[in-house]
Amino acid sequence: MWLNDFKIAIITKDVNKIDTIMDAMPQFDTLDEMEEAFYLFQQADKLLNDLKNETARTMRKIKDNISFIESTHITNAPKLDIMH
């Protein structure tokens, strides 16, 4: 059951569920179960790293867009004061 729940969490990219499932890791009865869990841990690690990298790229794009908008927004533009 645990292994199936873990597989589903990885497939659906449910980070919260992955975290919850990993906190409740059972003791495995067979070497096959241990190997399958190890493989799933590797897949979860890859998924989390991919999501982290995707988030970092998105954050860079957002920061670039904010910088662009700020650079095109004129605030307190200097005025020519010919009265003084």
Secondary structure, DSSP 4 states (H G I P E B T S, - for coil): -HHHHHHHHHHTT-HHHHHHHHHT----SSHHHHHHHHHHHHHHHHHHHHHHHHHHHHHHHHHHHHHHHHHHS--S--------
